[in-house]
Structure formats: C-alpha cells, structure tokens
Amino acid sequence: MSTPLEPSAPHLRAEPIAVPDTGVELFAYPEVAGFPGGFQYFEVQPGAETPLDRHASLEVWTIQAGAGELYFADAWHPLKAGDCVHFPALEPHRMRNSGAQPMRIFALWWRSEHAAL
C-alpha cells in the first residue's frame, strides 16, 4: 500500500550575495528571476550601516526585526519592527542599526520609467 505524497509548500531559497560592508548581510531569491525586479532580504548588525544606495527602481522595505534609522530625503528617520517604507526611483537611501539587536529587512523592488538611466 502506498502512502499519499504530501503537497510541498512553495518556498523561496535565500542565497547570499557578497557585500563589502562589515555587519551587513544580503540575500537574494533566484526563484523570482522572471519578475521585472527583485526580492531580497538583508540584515544589519548593531552599529553597522548599509552604503548609500540610489537606483532606477521603485522599492519597498518591511522591517521584520530590530530598530534603527533610515537616511532618506536628507534626514535620518527612526524605524522599528513592523514599519514599512518606500523609495521613489533615484532617491538616495541607507539604513543604520542603532539598536541592540540585528535588523532584518525584506526589500521588494521593481523597474520604473527611469530604468534606462
């Protein structure tokens, strides 16, 4: 007598991407390669910050854990777990962890009308 197979749950496999910044880890999800953008996960350790980023894509970040400050529109803004932020294309932004725990952030980005720049 055969045992019925359990349906497998769809999942995304995080693959690390090398970054030169100490205290920052970046992961991509190759399964969404057909999407005209990307979905990434990154961690920022206490006291670390990401490099200033500016690109021709629209982007949304969801803060999953931790607390820190977002540099956007020439000012630093406090963020914590549960917050969600968005960036227009070509707007400089960066994150620094000013808390005691690692920040875990999911980022979704997609092409905008400025993608050719």
PAFILO-312414 format. One line per 8 residues: number of its first residue (from 1); their letters; for each residue x, y, z of C-alpha. Coordinates in steps of 0.02 Angstrom, whole numbers, m for minus. Layout:
REM residues N
NUM	a	X Y Z  ...
***
This chain:
REM residues 117
1	mstpleps	0 0 0  74 168 m50  71 322 58  m1 479 m23  127 614 m52  112 772 48  96 927 m60  256 1025 m46
9	aphlraep	239 1204 13  311 1331 m107  460 1418 m32  597 1535 m84  778 1488 m53  887 1632 7  1058 1638 m74  1192 1752 0
17	iavpdtgv	1263 1895 m102  1436 1959 m56  1439 2139 6  1594 2236 60  1511 2314 212  1553 2242 383  1396 2197 480  1282 2189 328
25	elfaypev	1219 2026 251  1119 2021 89  1018 1876 17  927 1858 m149  789 1740 m204  829 1669 m377  657 1588 m394  582 1759 m433
33	agfpggfq	702 1791 m578  557 1812 m701  489 1958 m601  544 2126 m676  626 2174 m513  685 2080 m362  653 2022 m186  793 2025 m60
41	yfevqpga	822 2001 125  960 2086 221  1023 2100 398  1110 2247 477  1204 2210 637  1205 2332 786  1317 2480 747  1328 2440 560
49	etpldrha	1252 2532 413  1220 2499 230  1304 2601 94  1210 2747 20  1103 2672 m118  1023 2758 m268  948 2663 m414  820 2672 m554
57	slevwtiq	695 2559 m468  550 2584 m350  575 2494 m185  479 2443 m28  560 2385 135  472 2294 276  565 2295 442  544 2121 517
65	agagelyf	653 2138 673  762 2265 761  768 2454 761  872 2585 675  871 2740 570  837 2765 385  927 2902 290  806 2972 162
73	adawhplk	768 3148 96  925 3219 180  871 3166 355  877 3015 472  709 2936 518  682 2807 658  615 2636 605  570 2480 703
81	agdcvhfp	500 2306 675  331 2317 589  369 2477 494  361 2481 304  441 2615 194  451 2650 7  577 2740 m102  545 2825 m268
89	alephrmr	668 2790 m408  835 2882 m398  812 2938 m216  966 2905 m107  936 2798 49  1029 2694 178  995 2605 343  1094 2603 505
97	nsgaqpmr	1061 2493 654  1060 2598 811  981 2461 917  1049 2313 1014  977 2175 903  1008 2134 719  888 2220 598  804 2103 475
105	ifalwwrs	733 2188 321  641 2122 168  655 2226 10  546 2217 m145  597 2321 m296  538 2339 m474  581 2437 m630  514 2611 m653
113	ehaal	502 2727 m802  680 2782 m757  754 2607 m776  858 2656 m928  954 2788 m828
***
